[in-house]
């Protein structure tokens, strides 16, 4: 018999725990992601997280998909969409941090975002946005017209 490991998403958002956090803008997503990233290593290594969103635009939970080094991390689309499917998400928002402080997306960031968008279309789990976070600010692919 083959055993398949479970993937568990985390719900750890400050505020009223009886109501899920509604996300209707990149600023809302940024505030949620700030609570999810590891503040002790934020300036040391890249992390890639996914927010699972329900059909009311509320956060079901988040999953830390990968933790890398100072200049990059690996993202496996199969794991990302396993998380989305198992959480019954109707959409997702992704984010990663740039310890360097740069808000400029790399070509790899742009290519990865496009791949995730296309996979989401196929699975009927749309990618709503991709944020790059730094210590002081964020970059939204939607706000900058890179995710249409």
C-alpha positions in Angstrom: 0.0 0.0 0.0 1.3 3.4 -1.0 1.0 6.1 1.7 0.8 9.7 0.5 1.9 12.3 3.0 -0.6 14.9 4.0 0.0 18.6 3.4 -1.2 20.9 6.2 -1.9 24.6 5.7 -1.6 27.0 8.6 -4.2 29.4 9.8 -2.3 31.9 12.0 -3.7 35.3 11.4 -3.9 38.0 14.2 -7.1 39.6 14.9 -10.6 38.1 15.2 -10.0 34.4 14.9 -13.7 33.7 14.4 -13.7 35.5 11.0 -11.3 34.7 8.2 -9.4 37.7 6.8 -10.9 39.1 3.6 -8.5 40.0 0.8 -9.7 42.4 -1.8 -6.5 44.3 -2.8 -2.7 43.8 -2.9 -2.5 45.9 0.2 -4.8 43.4 2.1 -2.7 40.5 0.8 0.5 42.3 1.9 -0.8 42.7 5.4 -1.7 39.1 5.6 1.6 37.9 4.2 3.5 40.1 6.8 2.0 37.9 9.5 3.0 34.7 7.7 6.7 35.2 6.9 9.3 34.2 9.4 10.4 37.6 10.8 13.6 36.2 12.3 15.0 35.1 8.9 13.2 37.6 6.5 16.4 39.5 5.7 18.5 36.3 5.5 16.8 33.9 3.1 14.1 33.8 0.5 10.8 32.1 1.3 7.9 31.4 -1.0 4.3 31.2 0.4 0.9 30.7 -1.0 -2.4 32.0 0.4 -5.4 29.8 -0.2 -8.5 31.8 -0.8 -12.2 30.8 -0.7 -15.0 31.9 -3.0 -15.8 34.8 -0.5 -12.2 36.2 -1.0 -11.3 35.1 2.5 -8.0 33.5 3.5 -8.5 29.8 4.3 -4.8 29.6 5.3 -1.3 29.8 4.1 1.5 27.3 3.3 5.2 27.9 3.3 6.1 26.2 0.0 9.8 26.7 0.2 12.7 28.2 2.0 15.9 28.9 0.1 19.1 30.9 0.4 19.9 34.6 0.2 19.3 34.8 -3.5 16.7 32.3 -4.4 14.3 29.4 -3.6 12.8 26.5 -5.5 9.1 26.4 -6.3 7.4 23.1 -7.2 4.1 23.7 -9.0 2.9 20.2 -8.1 3.1 20.9 -4.4 1.7 24.4 -4.8 -1.5 23.1 -6.5 -1.7 20.1 -4.2 -2.0 22.6 -1.3 -4.6 24.6 -3.2 -6.6 21.5 -4.1 -6.5 19.9 -0.7 -7.6 23.2 1.0 -10.5 23.5 -1.5 -9.2 27.0 -2.5 -11.0 28.7 -5.3 -8.1 31.0 -5.9 -4.5 31.7 -4.7 -2.2 34.5 -4.0 1.6 33.9 -3.9 4.4 35.8 -2.4 8.1 35.7 -1.8 10.6 38.0 -0.2 13.7 39.6 -1.5 16.3 39.8 1.3 18.3 42.1 -0.9 15.6 44.8 -0.5 15.0 45.0 -4.3 11.4 45.2 -5.4 12.3 44.5 -9.0 11.1 41.1 -10.2 13.7 38.9 -11.9 13.1 37.2 -15.2 12.8 34.0 -13.2 10.0 35.6 -11.1 8.1 36.7 -14.2 8.4 33.3 -15.9 7.4 31.4 -12.7 4.4 33.7 -12.3 3.3 33.0 -15.8 3.6 29.2 -15.3 1.6 29.4 -12.1 -1.1 31.5 -13.8 -1.4 29.0 -16.7 -1.6 26.0 -14.4 -4.2 27.8 -12.3 -6.3 28.5 -15.4 -6.2 24.8 -16.3 -7.2 23.7 -12.7 -9.8 26.5 -12.3 -7.8 27.9 -9.4 -6.9 31.4 -10.6 -3.8 33.2 -9.5 -5.0 36.5 -8.1 -1.6 38.1 -7.5 2.1 37.6 -6.9 3.7 39.8 -4.3 7.4 40.5 -3.7 8.0 41.6 -0.2 10.9 43.6 1.3 11.4 44.9 4.8 9.7 48.2 3.9 7.4 47.7 0.9 6.0 45.3 -1.7 5.6 44.9 -5.4 2.3 43.5 -6.9 2.3 41.9 -10.3 -1.3 42.9 -10.7 -0.9 46.5 -9.7 2.1 46.8 -12.1 0.2 45.1 -15.0 2.4 42.0 -15.1 -0.5 39.6 -14.4 -3.4 40.2 -16.7 
